[in-house]
Amino acid sequence: MEITIDPELCQSIPNLSFGIIQYDNIIVENSPQMLKGRLQLFQESLFFDLEDQNINDIDEIKEWRAIFKQLGKDPNRYRHSAEALYRRVKKQNFIPSMNSATDINNFFSLKYRIPIGIYDTSHIKGNVKLRKGQKNESFVGLNGRENQLNNLIVSVDNKAPFGSPFVDSRRTAVMSKTTSALQILYLPTAMDPNEAKQMLESLKNMFTQINGGEGYISLISCN
C-alpha cells in the first residue's frame, strides 16, 4: 500500500509531515491490565498537570488548531482528536479502555499531544492519499454522526475518505477481527526527522509487544 500527500495540500501547508506505521499479523483483544493501568495512571497524572493550564496554549495542540484554521475549518467547532482527548481529561472524563489497539493509539496521542489515526487495512481499497476534504464529502464517524469533511485533512482510498485528524470513519475501524492495520500520526511540523523516527519506533514496539505481528515505519512530508 502506497501512502502519498496531495500536492495541493502541500501548497496550503508546505511543512506538513506524517508518520506511517503498517502492521501485519496482529491480534486485537481486550487490553492487558498493564496497558489499562498505564492509560488510566497517565490520565490521572495529566489531569493534575492540566488544572492550571490552558489546553490551547500547549504547542502541539495550538499548532494543529492553527492548521485547521488555515485550511478553512473552525478549530473551536472541529477540535482535532488530541485536543478532544485533552479536554476530556481536563474534565476528569477519562477515556475508557476500548481494545488493545485503540488504547495504545490513545495513550500515544495523549503522550505526544498529536492526532493519531488507526485503520483496519482489510477495509482500505487500494492506495491512500492525504488531501484536503471537498464539498459534499462526508462519512459516518466513530462519534456516531455524519461528519462533513470539507476543508479537513482527510485520508482517502479508492472508495472514499475514511480518516482525518478530527474523527475517523466507522468503515475502517479497528476491532477484534482486525489482523492488519495502518496508523497515521499527524506530526508537529518542526519535529526533527530522527526524533520522529524514534517516536514511531517506540509506538511500533509497544504495539507489537501487545498485539503481536510485525510493524513497518516510514515518514512522508511535503518537503
Z-matrix of the N, CA and C atoms (Angstrom, degrees):
N
C 1 1.472
C 2 1.528 1 109.25
N 3 1.317 2 116.12 1 128.76
C 4 1.465 3 121.74 2 178.70
C 5 1.524 4 109.32 3 -100.62
N 6 1.335 5 116.49 4 133.40
C 7 1.463 6 122.13 5 177.55
C 8 1.526 7 107.69 6 -116.74
N 9 1.313 8 117.39 7 123.26
C 10 1.458 9 122.04 8 -177.66
C 11 1.528 10 110.66 9 -131.34
N 12 1.341 11 115.35 10 165.58
C 13 1.463 12 122.31 11 177.32
C 14 1.523 13 108.45 12 -109.66
N 15 1.311 14 116.78 13 132.44
C 16 1.452 15 121.78 14 178.60
C 17 1.532 16 109.79 15 -66.88
N 18 1.334 17 118.68 16 131.67
C 19 1.471 18 121.25 17 -178.75
C 20 1.528 19 113.08 18 -56.92
N 21 1.321 20 118.33 19 -32.99
C 22 1.463 21 120.30 20 179.70
C 23 1.528 22 111.55 21 -65.60
N 24 1.350 23 117.05 22 -33.74
C 25 1.468 24 120.00 23 175.93
C 26 1.522 25 109.60 24 -66.48
N 27 1.324 26 116.77 25 -39.79
C 28 1.464 27 120.35 26 178.69
C 29 1.528 28 111.78 27 -65.88
N 30 1.322 29 116.68 28 -31.49
C 31 1.467 30 119.15 29 176.38
C 32 1.522 31 110.90 30 -65.79
N 33 1.333 32 116.15 31 -34.33
C 34 1.469 33 120.38 32 179.90
C 35 1.526 34 111.60 33 -76.43
N 36 1.340 35 116.97 34 -43.27
C 37 1.467 36 122.71 35 -179.19
C 38 1.522 37 107.24 36 -130.41
N 39 1.334 38 119.13 37 87.42
C 40 1.469 39 121.29 38 -168.55
C 41 1.530 40 115.37 39 -65.80
N 42 1.335 41 118.57 40 -21.82
C 43 1.468 42 119.78 41 -174.37
C 44 1.529 43 113.11 42 -105.07
N 45 1.322 44 118.09 43 22.57
C 46 1.460 45 120.94 44 178.72
C 47 1.526 46 111.28 45 -67.00
N 48 1.336 47 115.38 46 144.43
C 49 1.463 48 120.61 47 171.87
C 50 1.521 49 108.99 48 -147.43
N 51 1.323 50 115.29 49 151.46
C 52 1.455 51 121.98 50 -175.55
C 53 1.524 52 109.43 51 -135.26
N 54 1.324 53 115.44 52 140.66
C 55 1.450 54 120.70 53 171.83
C 56 1.516 55 109.16 54 -94.67
N 57 1.311 56 116.31 55 138.56
C 58 1.458 57 122.35 56 -177.48
C 59 1.527 58 109.38 57 -124.71
N 60 1.332 59 117.08 58 130.18
C 61 1.464 60 121.20 59 171.09
C 62 1.528 61 107.67 60 -130.04
N 63 1.326 62 115.74 61 128.57
C 64 1.458 63 120.93 62 175.64
C 65 1.529 64 108.92 63 -113.84
N 66 1.329 65 115.92 64 130.60
C 67 1.468 66 122.38 65 -176.54
C 68 1.525 67 110.18 66 -115.57
N 69 1.322 68 115.05 67 142.23
C 70 1.464 69 121.97 68 173.71
C 71 1.526 70 109.56 69 -127.35
N 72 1.328 71 115.57 70 152.39
C 73 1.475 72 122.74 71 172.84
C 74 1.525 73 113.06 72 59.94
N 75 1.330 74 116.88 73 39.20
C 76 1.460 75 120.39 74 179.25
C 77 1.530 76 110.58 75 -92.89
N 78 1.321 77 115.04 76 160.40
C 79 1.466 78 122.49 77 175.51
C 80 1.527 79 107.21 78 -126.27
N 81 1.331 80 116.30 79 113.23
C 82 1.462 81 122.03 80 -178.75
C 83 1.527 82 108.23 81 -97.16
N 84 1.345 83 116.38 82 124.46
C 85 1.459 84 122.25 83 -176.76
C 86 1.522 85 108.88 84 -136.63
N 87 1.334 86 115.78 85 -174.03
C 88 1.451 87 119.49 86 166.49
C 89 1.522 88 108.35 87 -61.17
N 90 1.312 89 117.18 88 141.52
C 91 1.461 90 120.30 89 -177.47
C 92 1.521 91 111.48 90 -65.28
N 93 1.333 92 117.71 91 142.49
C 94 1.470 93 120.01 92 172.52
C 95 1.522 94 110.12 93 -64.78
N 96 1.310 95 115.99 94 157.42
C 97 1.467 96 120.63 95 -176.96
C 98 1.519 97 111.81 96 -58.44
N 99 1.330 98 116.60 97 -33.25
C 100 1.462 99 120.37 98 178.67
C 101 1.517 100 111.18 99 -58.43
N 102 1.335 101 116.85 100 -45.57
C 103 1.470 102 120.90 101 -178.88
C 104 1.520 103 110.83 102 -70.67
N 105 1.329 104 117.13 103 -42.91
C 106 1.467 105 119.88 104 177.20
C 107 1.522 106 110.85 105 -57.72
N 108 1.340 107 116.09 106 -44.88
C 109 1.464 108 120.29 107 -179.09
C 110 1.514 109 111.95 108 -66.14
N 111 1.321 110 116.35 109 -39.74
C 112 1.459 111 119.85 110 -179.25
C 113 1.521 112 111.17 111 -66.01
N 114 1.341 113 116.85 112 -41.56
C 115 1.462 114 120.66 113 177.85
C 116 1.525 115 110.78 114 -63.96
N 117 1.321 116 117.17 115 -42.74
C 118 1.458 117 121.15 116 -179.75
C 119 1.531 118 111.54 117 -65.98
N 120 1.329 119 117.38 118 -47.37
C 121 1.462 120 121.19 119 -178.40
C 122 1.526 121 111.68 120 -64.13
N 123 1.330 122 116.60 121 -37.64
C 124 1.461 123 119.77 122 179.07
C 125 1.520 124 110.15 123 -64.52
N 126 1.313 125 117.41 124 -40.71
C 127 1.464 126 120.60 125 179.16
C 128 1.529 127 111.17 126 -67.42
N 129 1.315 128 117.41 127 -39.44
C 130 1.462 129 120.43 128 178.73
C 131 1.525 130 110.49 129 -63.16
N 132 1.333 131 116.91 130 -42.90
C 133 1.466 132 120.72 131 178.19
C 134 1.524 133 110.71 132 -66.13
N 135 1.326 134 116.68 133 -41.78
C 136 1.460 135 121.15 134 179.81
C 137 1.522 136 111.40 135 -64.59
N 138 1.315 137 116.99 136 -35.77
C 139 1.466 138 121.05 137 178.68
C 140 1.527 139 110.88 138 -55.64
N 141 1.323 140 117.32 139 -44.99
C 142 1.471 141 120.48 140 -179.87
C 143 1.524 142 111.19 141 -70.25
N 144 1.329 143 116.52 142 -35.01
C 145 1.472 144 119.46 143 178.04
C 146 1.522 145 111.69 144 -65.45
N 147 1.338 146 116.37 145 -30.29
C 148 1.460 147 120.99 146 -174.67
C 149 1.530 148 113.34 147 -89.82
N 150 1.323 149 117.42 148 -5.18
C 151 1.481 150 119.50 149 -174.27
C 152 1.520 151 112.24 150 -55.22
N 153 1.328 152 117.16 151 -42.44
C 154 1.470 153 120.65 152 -176.53
C 155 1.525 154 111.45 153 -112.53
N 156 1.331 155 116.74 154 24.85
C 157 1.457 156 120.21 155 -177.04
C 158 1.521 157 110.69 156 -122.05
N 159 1.323 158 115.15 157 138.01
C 160 1.462 159 121.32 158 174.02
C 161 1.526 160 108.08 159 -82.80
N 162 1.312 161 116.87 160 120.22
C 163 1.464 162 120.53 161 -177.18
C 164 1.522 163 111.23 162 -58.34
N 165 1.319 164 117.67 163 -35.15
C 166 1.462 165 120.90 164 -178.71
C 167 1.524 166 112.77 165 -67.40
N 168 1.342 167 117.71 166 -11.57
C 169 1.459 168 121.10 167 178.78
C 170 1.523 169 112.68 168 -90.74
N 171 1.322 170 118.47 169 -7.52
C 172 1.460 171 121.26 170 177.67
C 173 1.525 172 108.25 171 -72.04
N 174 1.321 173 117.06 172 126.27
C 175 1.469 174 121.77 173 -168.11
C 176 1.524 175 113.10 174 -52.70
N 177 1.337 176 117.48 175 -51.26
C 178 1.461 177 120.41 176 -175.15
C 179 1.526 178 111.12 177 -66.11
N 180 1.315 179 116.78 178 -39.19
C 181 1.465 180 120.81 179 179.08
C 182 1.530 181 110.25 180 -69.05
N 183 1.326 182 115.59 181 -42.08
C 184 1.468 183 119.91 182 178.51
C 185 1.527 184 110.91 183 -61.85
N 186 1.328 185 117.03 184 -40.05
C 187 1.462 186 119.75 185 -178.47
C 188 1.523 187 111.72 186 -64.64
N 189 1.348 188 117.81 187 -43.98
C 190 1.454 189 118.96 188 -179.11
C 191 1.523 190 112.28 189 -72.09
N 192 1.325 191 117.65 190 -26.36
C 193 1.470 192 119.91 191 170.27
C 194 1.534 193 109.37 192 -63.63
N 195 1.336 194 115.97 193 -42.60
C 196 1.466 195 120.45 194 -179.40
C 197 1.535 196 111.33 195 -65.70
N 198 1.338 197 116.73 196 -37.20
C 199 1.465 198 120.30 197 177.98
C 200 1.528 199 110.25 198 -64.81
N 201 1.341 200 116.56 199 -43.83
C 202 1.465 201 119.64 200 176.01
C 203 1.519 202 110.72 201 -55.89
N 204 1.334 203 115.96 202 -46.61
C 205 1.462 204 120.50 203 -177.91
C 206 1.518 205 110.80 204 -64.73
N 207 1.328 206 117.02 205 -40.26
C 208 1.456 207 120.87 206 -178.99
C 209 1.524 208 111.45 207 -65.00
N 210 1.332 209 116.94 208 -32.26
C 211 1.460 210 120.97 209 178.98
C 212 1.525 211 112.61 210 -80.91
N 213 1.343 212 116.76 211 -10.75
C 214 1.459 213 120.32 212 177.76
C 215 1.509 214 114.52 213 103.55
N 216 1.355 215 117.31 214 18.83
C 217 1.463 216 121.80 215 179.68
C 218 1.526 217 108.90 216 -112.92
N 219 1.305 218 117.50 217 130.90
C 220 1.462 219 122.15 218 -178.57
C 221 1.534 220 109.35 219 -69.94
N 222 1.353 221 118.70 220 112.02
C 223 1.470 222 120.18 221 -176.67
C 224 1.527 223 113.48 222 -70.57
N 225 1.316 224 117.89 223 -14.33
C 226 1.467 225 119.88 224 176.26
C 227 1.528 226 111.61 225 -81.33
N 228 1.323 227 115.79 226 -24.72
C 229 1.462 228 120.39 227 177.39
C 230 1.526 229 111.45 228 -95.24
N 231 1.326 230 115.70 229 -37.02
C 232 1.467 231 121.53 230 179.77
C 233 1.530 232 107.82 231 -113.88
N 234 1.301 233 116.08 232 89.26
C 235 1.469 234 120.63 233 -179.14
C 236 1.529 235 109.08 234 -85.39
N 237 1.326 236 115.69 235 129.19
C 238 1.461 237 118.42 236 179.13
C 239 1.528 238 110.06 237 -63.53
N 240 1.321 239 115.70 238 160.58
C 241 1.467 240 120.26 239 -166.41
C 242 1.522 241 113.37 240 -64.23
N 243 1.340 242 118.42 241 -34.13
C 244 1.466 243 119.45 242 178.34
C 245 1.525 244 110.49 243 -66.75
N 246 1.327 245 117.14 244 -42.17
C 247 1.462 246 119.99 245 176.70
C 248 1.526 247 110.79 246 -62.10
N 249 1.327 248 117.28 247 -41.36
C 250 1.462 249 121.01 248 179.46
C 251 1.530 250 110.96 249 -61.24
N 252 1.339 251 116.91 250 -41.11
C 253 1.463 252 120.27 251 177.29
C 254 1.527 253 110.57 252 -63.28
N 255 1.318 254 116.23 253 -44.03
C 256 1.470 255 120.04 254 -178.93
C 257 1.528 256 111.57 255 -64.05
N 258 1.308 257 116.85 256 -38.23
C 259 1.463 258 119.24 257 179.47
C 260 1.530 259 110.90 258 -67.81
N 261 1.326 260 117.23 259 -33.94
C 262 1.460 261 119.99 260 175.04
C 263 1.526 262 110.43 261 -64.20
N 264 1.324 263 116.20 262 -45.09
C 265 1.466 264 120.19 263 -178.84
C 266 1.527 265 110.50 264 -63.97
N 267 1.326 266 116.58 265 -41.70
C 268 1.471 267 120.10 266 -179.40
C 269 1.531 268 111.46 267 -61.35
N 270 1.341 269 116.81 268 -30.40
C 271 1.465 270 121.76 269 176.94
C 272 1.523 271 111.97 270 -86.70
N 273 1.335 272 116.49 271 3.29
C 274 1.469 273 123.96 272 -176.78
C 275 1.534 274 111.27 273 62.06
N 276 1.332 275 115.24 274 26.47
C 277 1.459 276 122.02 275 174.29
C 278 1.529 277 107.36 276 -96.93
N 279 1.320 278 116.03 277 71.82
C 280 1.454 279 121.31 278 -168.34
C 281 1.527 280 112.01 279 -65.20
N 282 1.336 281 114.78 280 147.33
C 283 1.462 282 121.29 281 -179.19
C 284 1.521 283 108.89 282 -73.08
N 285 1.331 284 118.39 283 124.50
C 286 1.463 285 120.42 284 -179.92
C 287 1.522 286 111.47 285 -77.28
N 288 1.322 287 115.69 286 164.51
C 289 1.457 288 120.48 287 174.92
C 290 1.522 289 109.57 288 -68.29
N 291 1.345 290 116.13 289 135.64
C 292 1.464 291 121.91 290 -179.62
C 293 1.527 292 110.84 291 -111.12
N 294 1.317 293 115.90 292 -63.26
C 295 1.461 294 122.75 293 173.76
C 296 1.527 295 107.74 294 -161.85
N 297 1.314 296 116.56 295 175.68
C 298 1.464 297 120.79 296 -170.58
C 299 1.527 298 113.14 297 -70.41
N 300 1.320 299 119.13 298 -15.58
C 301 1.462 300 121.91 299 175.35
C 302 1.527 301 111.02 300 -91.38
N 303 1.316 302 116.61 301 -49.68
C 304 1.469 303 121.27 302 -177.55
C 305 1.521 304 111.28 303 -64.67
N 306 1.331 305 117.53 304 -37.35
C 307 1.469 306 120.11 305 -179.58
C 308 1.527 307 111.39 306 -62.84
N 309 1.332 308 117.18 307 -41.06
C 310 1.465 309 119.94 308 177.27
C 311 1.519 310 110.00 309 -65.37
N 312 1.323 311 116.51 310 -40.37
C 313 1.456 312 120.91 311 177.42
C 314 1.526 313 111.11 312 -57.53
N 315 1.326 314 116.02 313 -48.52
C 316 1.466 315 120.60 314 -179.46
C 317 1.522 316 111.78 315 -65.97
N 318 1.331 317 117.04 316 -39.16
C 319 1.461 318 120.58 317 -179.99
C 320 1.531 319 110.63 318 -61.30
N 321 1.330 320 117.18 319 -47.81
C 322 1.466 321 119.79 320 -178.48
C 323 1.524 322 111.94 321 -71.39
N 324 1.315 323 117.84 322 -31.44
C 325 1.456 324 120.17 323 175.38
C 326 1.523 325 110.60 324 -63.81
N 327 1.327 326 116.62 325 -41.96
C 328 1.465 327 120.86 326 176.17
C 329 1.527 328 111.04 327 -67.35
N 330 1.311 329 116.92 328 -42.13
C 331 1.471 330 121.05 329 -176.27
C 332 1.527 331 111.68 330 -64.74
N 333 1.339 332 116.51 331 -42.96
C 334 1.466 333 120.44 332 -175.57
C 335 1.521 334 113.44 333 -102.48
N 336 1.335 335 117.26 334 -2.33
C 337 1.467 336 123.26 335 171.93
C 338 1.525 337 112.30 336 62.99
N 339 1.336 338 116.33 337 36.69
C 340 1.466 339 121.37 338 -179.41
C 341 1.529 340 109.79 339 -132.80
N 342 1.333 341 117.24 340 153.70
C 343 1.461 342 119.47 341 172.90
C 344 1.531 343 110.68 342 -67.43
N 345 1.324 344 116.24 343 139.72
C 346 1.462 345 122.36 344 174.64
C 347 1.523 346 107.72 345 -138.12
N 348 1.323 347 116.69 346 130.58
C 349 1.462 348 121.11 347 176.68
C 350 1.514 349 110.63 348 -112.70
N 351 1.340 350 116.39 349 146.52
C 352 1.460 351 120.47 350 174.95
C 353 1.525 352 108.89 351 -132.89
N 354 1.343 353 116.09 352 137.08
C 355 1.458 354 121.60 353 -168.84
C 356 1.524 355 110.73 354 -137.47
N 357 1.328 356 115.84 355 143.46
C 358 1.459 357 122.73 356 174.78
C 359 1.528 358 108.01 357 -77.38
N 360 1.333 359 116.73 358 112.79
C 361 1.465 360 118.93 359 -173.65
C 362 1.530 361 112.81 360 -72.24
N 363 1.323 362 118.74 361 -14.31
C 364 1.465 363 118.98 362 176.42
C 365 1.519 364 111.49 363 -67.89
N 366 1.349 365 116.89 364 -16.54
C 367 1.461 366 121.07 365 178.33
C 368 1.526 367 112.35 366 -105.39
N 369 1.337 368 117.11 367 7.12
C 370 1.460 369 121.76 368 175.53
C 371 1.520 370 108.43 369 -98.00
N 372 1.323 371 116.82 370 127.99
C 373 1.458 372 122.49 371 -174.81
C 374 1.529 373 110.27 372 -102.44
N 375 1.315 374 117.23 373 108.49
C 376 1.458 375 121.34 374 177.12
C 377 1.519 376 113.32 375 79.79
N 378 1.317 377 116.08 376 -152.67
C 379 1.456 378 121.75 377 -178.72
C 380 1.530 379 110.89 378 -82.32
N 381 1.330 380 115.23 379 169.27
C 382 1.470 381 121.75 380 -175.16
C 383 1.520 382 109.45 381 -120.31
N 384 1.326 383 115.80 382 136.48
C 385 1.467 384 121.25 383 175.08
C 386 1.514 385 109.01 384 -124.61
N 387 1.325 386 115.87 385 135.70
C 388 1.460 387 122.35 386 172.84
C 389 1.519 388 107.28 387 -95.18
N 390 1.317 389 116.53 388 121.34
C 391 1.461 390 121.08 389 -176.76
C 392 1.519 391 109.70 390 -149.78
N 393 1.328 392 114.64 391 -179.52
C 394 1.458 393 120.98 392 177.42
C 395 1.529 394 109.83 393 -85.39
N 396 1.329 395 116.47 394 132.81
C 397 1.451 396 120.82 395 179.14
C 398 1.518 397 111.84 396 -64.45
N 399 1.321 398 115.63 397 147.84
C 400 1.455 399 122.05 398 -175.47
C 401 1.523 400 111.37 399 -108.22
N 402 1.320 401 115.20 400 165.09
C 403 1.460 402 120.87 401 178.00
C 404 1.528 403 109.86 402 -58.69
N 405 1.318 404 114.51 403 142.61
C 406 1.468 405 122.78 404 178.20
C 407 1.526 406 113.78 405 71.60
N 408 1.342 407 118.80 406 2.96
C 409 1.465 408 120.31 407 173.55
C 410 1.529 409 109.21 408 -85.95
N 411 1.316 410 115.79 409 137.72
C 412 1.469 411 120.40 410 179.10
C 413 1.515 412 108.31 411 -159.20
N 414 1.322 413 115.93 412 166.19
C 415 1.459 414 121.50 413 168.52
C 416 1.517 415 109.47 414 -152.12
N 417 1.333 416 115.12 415 159.38
C 418 1.464 417 120.45 416 172.87
C 419 1.516 418 107.04 417 -78.81
N 420 1.328 419 115.79 418 119.99
C 421 1.451 420 120.45 419 -173.25
C 422 1.514 421 113.64 420 -95.57
N 423 1.316 422 114.77 421 175.36
C 424 1.461 423 121.55 422 176.19
C 425 1.525 424 111.59 423 -64.98
N 426 1.341 425 116.36 424 -14.96
C 427 1.467 426 120.15 425 175.31
C 428 1.526 427 112.17 426 -82.09
N 429 1.345 428 116.62 427 0.82
C 430 1.462 429 121.19 428 177.27
C 431 1.507 430 114.68 429 81.28
N 432 1.345 431 117.42 430 6.56
C 433 1.460 432 120.88 431 -177.47
C 434 1.524 433 110.89 432 -116.20
N 435 1.326 434 114.70 433 160.58
C 436 1.466 435 120.93 434 170.15
C 437 1.523 436 106.92 435 -79.90
N 438 1.327 437 117.11 436 118.26
C 439 1.454 438 122.13 437 -173.59
C 440 1.522 439 110.64 438 -107.85
N 441 1.332 440 116.17 439 125.00
C 442 1.455 441 121.89 440 177.78
C 443 1.533 442 109.08 441 -78.77
N 444 1.324 443 117.41 442 131.89
C 445 1.460 444 122.00 443 -170.04
C 446 1.517 445 113.89 444 -106.77
N 447 1.320 446 117.96 445 0.29
C 448 1.455 447 120.73 446 -179.71
C 449 1.527 448 111.03 447 -55.50
N 450 1.339 449 116.20 448 126.35
C 451 1.466 450 124.38 449 176.95
C 452 1.530 451 114.70 450 73.60
N 453 1.324 452 118.76 451 6.38
C 454 1.459 453 121.73 452 170.09
C 455 1.524 454 109.27 453 -90.60
N 456 1.339 455 117.64 454 154.77
C 457 1.453 456 120.19 455 164.45
C 458 1.527 457 107.19 456 -71.75
N 459 1.327 458 116.56 457 128.85
C 460 1.460 459 120.26 458 -179.21
C 461 1.529 460 109.97 459 -129.14
N 462 1.337 461 115.14 460 150.40
C 463 1.459 462 122.66 461 170.25
C 464 1.519 463 106.99 462 -98.11
N 465 1.320 464 116.60 463 127.33
C 466 1.460 465 121.78 464 -172.10
C 467 1.530 466 109.44 465 -128.21
N 468 1.345 467 116.51 466 133.94
C 469 1.462 468 120.40 467 171.29
C 470 1.522 469 109.37 468 -105.25
N 471 1.319 470 117.09 469 -164.14
C 472 1.468 471 119.78 470 -178.14
C 473 1.523 472 112.80 471 -70.26
N 474 1.316 473 116.73 472 -12.15
C 475 1.463 474 121.25 473 -178.02
C 476 1.530 475 112.08 474 -96.23
N 477 1.346 476 116.65 475 -52.72
C 478 1.474 477 120.50 476 -173.41
C 479 1.524 478 108.80 477 -177.60
N 480 1.335 479 118.32 478 172.15
C 481 1.463 480 120.35 479 172.07
C 482 1.532 481 111.49 480 -62.08
N 483 1.339 482 115.27 481 145.58
C 484 1.467 483 119.39 482 178.74
C 485 1.526 484 113.40 483 -136.90
N 486 1.325 485 118.27 484 -9.91
C 487 1.457 486 119.18 485 -177.84
C 488 1.511 487 111.96 486 -148.75
N 489 1.347 488 115.40 487 161.91
C 490 1.462 489 122.02 488 176.26
C 491 1.525 490 107.83 489 -165.32
N 492 1.339 491 118.17 490 165.08
C 493 1.464 492 119.63 491 174.54
C 494 1.527 493 112.79 492 -74.60
N 495 1.327 494 117.25 493 -3.52
C 496 1.467 495 121.77 494 177.49
C 497 1.522 496 111.04 495 -92.13
N 498 1.321 497 116.54 496 -55.33
C 499 1.464 498 121.73 497 178.99
C 500 1.524 499 107.09 498 -157.42
N 501 1.324 500 116.55 499 155.82
C 502 1.459 501 121.32 500 179.99
C 503 1.522 502 111.06 501 -109.97
N 504 1.334 503 114.71 502 162.97
C 505 1.453 504 121.35 503 -175.55
C 506 1.528 505 111.67 504 -81.47
N 507 1.320 506 115.36 505 149.09
C 508 1.460 507 120.35 506 172.32
C 509 1.525 508 111.65 507 -63.69
N 510 1.340 509 116.04 508 -30.04
C 511 1.469 510 120.33 509 -173.70
C 512 1.518 511 112.68 510 -56.79
N 513 1.324 512 117.15 511 -36.96
C 514 1.466 513 120.89 512 -174.55
C 515 1.530 514 112.25 513 -110.84
N 516 1.328 515 117.37 514 19.61
C 517 1.466 516 121.06 515 -177.54
C 518 1.529 517 111.27 516 -61.73
N 519 1.326 518 116.17 517 140.72
C 520 1.462 519 122.51 518 177.03
C 521 1.530 520 109.03 519 -83.44
N 522 1.331 521 114.90 520 127.42
C 523 1.460 522 120.86 521 -179.47
C 524 1.526 523 109.83 522 -136.23
N 525 1.325 524 117.23 523 -173.21
C 526 1.460 525 121.54 524 -173.92
C 527 1.529 526 112.82 525 -63.03
N 528 1.312 527 117.85 526 -23.92
C 529 1.469 528 120.33 527 -179.88
C 530 1.525 529 112.93 528 -87.77
N 531 1.325 530 117.95 529 -2.18
C 532 1.460 531 122.07 530 -178.46
C 533 1.523 532 110.79 531 -69.07
N 534 1.333 533 117.00 532 131.23
C 535 1.471 534 121.20 533 176.90
C 536 1.530 535 112.61 534 -120.74
N 537 1.326 536 118.00 535 -10.60
C 538 1.464 537 121.91 536 174.99
C 539 1.522 538 108.15 537 -142.58
N 540 1.317 539 116.46 538 145.45
C 541 1.468 540 119.64 539 -173.25
C 542 1.521 541 110.99 540 -146.86
N 543 1.323 542 114.31 541 155.02
C 544 1.461 543 123.74 542 173.86
C 545 1.521 544 107.95 543 -119.28
N 546 1.329 545 115.90 544 131.44
C 547 1.461 546 121.24 545 177.85
C 548 1.520 547 108.65 546 -118.49
N 549 1.343 548 116.18 547 131.67
C 550 1.461 549 122.05 548 178.97
C 551 1.525 550 108.95 549 -120.49
N 552 1.340 551 116.44 550 123.74
C 553 1.456 552 122.73 551 178.90
C 554 1.520 553 108.38 552 -107.62
N 555 1.328 554 116.43 553 128.33
C 556 1.465 555 122.95 554 179.12
C 557 1.529 556 107.30 555 -91.83
N 558 1.315 557 116.27 556 94.46
C 559 1.460 558 122.19 557 -166.56
C 560 1.520 559 112.72 558 -78.37
N 561 1.344 560 116.87 559 153.02
C 562 1.470 561 119.35 560 169.63
C 563 1.527 562 108.89 561 -60.76
N 564 1.309 563 117.06 562 136.53
C 565 1.465 564 119.85 563 -172.96
C 566 1.529 565 112.39 564 -66.51
N 567 1.343 566 117.60 565 -24.20
C 568 1.463 567 120.04 566 -178.43
C 569 1.527 568 112.54 567 -92.11
N 570 1.315 569 118.07 568 2.00
C 571 1.463 570 120.56 569 -176.37
C 572 1.528 571 110.88 570 -68.35
N 573 1.331 572 115.53 571 131.20
C 574 1.451 573 121.70 572 177.02
C 575 1.534 574 110.02 573 -65.09
N 576 1.329 575 119.14 574 138.10
C 577 1.467 576 120.57 575 -179.02
C 578 1.519 577 114.22 576 -56.27
N 579 1.330 578 117.87 577 -36.37
C 580 1.462 579 119.47 578 178.27
C 581 1.521 580 111.56 579 -67.03
N 582 1.333 581 115.76 580 -38.55
C 583 1.462 582 119.92 581 175.94
C 584 1.527 583 110.86 582 -65.42
N 585 1.330 584 115.33 583 -39.51
C 586 1.464 585 119.73 584 178.48
C 587 1.529 586 110.82 585 -63.21
N 588 1.330 587 117.49 586 -42.05
C 589 1.463 588 120.91 587 179.21
C 590 1.527 589 111.07 588 -64.12
N 591 1.329 590 117.01 589 -38.09
C 592 1.461 591 120.37 590 176.88
C 593 1.525 592 110.90 591 -62.85
N 594 1.336 593 116.56 592 -41.33
C 595 1.458 594 120.78 593 176.86
C 596 1.525 595 110.63 594 -61.13
N 597 1.320 596 115.97 595 -46.74
C 598 1.458 597 120.64 596 -179.13
C 599 1.530 598 111.21 597 -62.79
N 600 1.316 599 117.26 598 -41.53
C 601 1.465 600 120.73 599 178.12
C 602 1.523 601 111.19 600 -63.04
N 603 1.328 602 116.38 601 -42.00
C 604 1.458 603 120.90 602 179.03
C 605 1.519 604 111.15 603 -62.07
N 606 1.329 605 116.08 604 -44.76
C 607 1.457 606 120.90 605 178.69
C 608 1.530 607 110.75 606 -65.28
N 609 1.332 608 116.78 607 -46.79
C 610 1.462 609 120.66 608 179.79
C 611 1.521 610 111.39 609 -58.79
N 612 1.334 611 116.86 610 -44.49
C 613 1.463 612 120.35 611 -177.13
C 614 1.525 613 111.90 612 -65.05
N 615 1.328 614 116.96 613 -41.88
C 616 1.460 615 119.34 614 178.37
C 617 1.526 616 110.44 615 -67.09
N 618 1.321 617 116.25 616 -40.12
C 619 1.465 618 120.68 617 -178.75
C 620 1.526 619 110.76 618 -62.36
N 621 1.333 620 117.06 619 -48.72
C 622 1.462 621 120.02 620 -177.18
C 623 1.523 622 111.86 621 -74.04
N 624 1.319 623 117.27 622 -26.94
C 625 1.468 624 119.71 623 175.15
C 626 1.523 625 110.63 624 -61.63
N 627 1.330 626 116.59 625 -36.67
C 628 1.460 627 121.12 626 -176.61
C 629 1.529 628 111.89 627 -93.11
N 630 1.334 629 117.16 628 -38.64
C 631 1.467 630 120.83 629 -174.36
C 632 1.527 631 113.84 630 -103.47
N 633 1.343 632 117.35 631 -1.86
C 634 1.452 633 120.12 632 -177.79
C 635 1.514 634 111.92 633 71.09
N 636 1.329 635 115.85 634 -167.68
C 637 1.450 636 120.85 635 176.70
C 638 1.516 637 113.88 636 78.82
N 639 1.324 638 115.17 637 -165.88
C 640 1.456 639 122.84 638 -178.77
C 641 1.530 640 109.06 639 -126.31
N 642 1.327 641 115.36 640 147.97
C 643 1.458 642 120.42 641 178.77
C 644 1.518 643 111.00 642 -127.74
N 645 1.336 644 115.80 643 146.28
C 646 1.468 645 121.62 644 -177.86
C 647 1.525 646 108.34 645 -131.83
N 648 1.328 647 116.60 646 122.45
C 649 1.463 648 120.24 647 -173.80
C 650 1.528 649 110.60 648 -103.40
N 651 1.328 650 116.02 649 153.56
C 652 1.460 651 122.64 650 172.77
C 653 1.526 652 108.57 651 -157.69
N 654 1.319 653 115.12 652 160.34
C 655 1.470 654 122.57 653 174.34
C 656 1.518 655 108.84 654 -118.98
N 657 1.333 656 116.46 655 137.03
C 658 1.459 657 120.43 656 172.14
C 659 1.534 658 107.29 657 -126.14
N 660 1.311 659 116.50 658 144.80
C 661 1.467 660 118.78 659 -177.95
C 662 1.514 661 109.79 660 -152.01
N 663 1.326 662 114.51 661 167.27
C 664 1.461 663 121.32 662 177.42
C 665 1.520 664 111.98 663 -81.15
N 666 1.314 665 116.63 664 -16.37
C 667 1.478 666 119.74 665 -176.93
C 668 1.526 667 111.26 666 -82.83
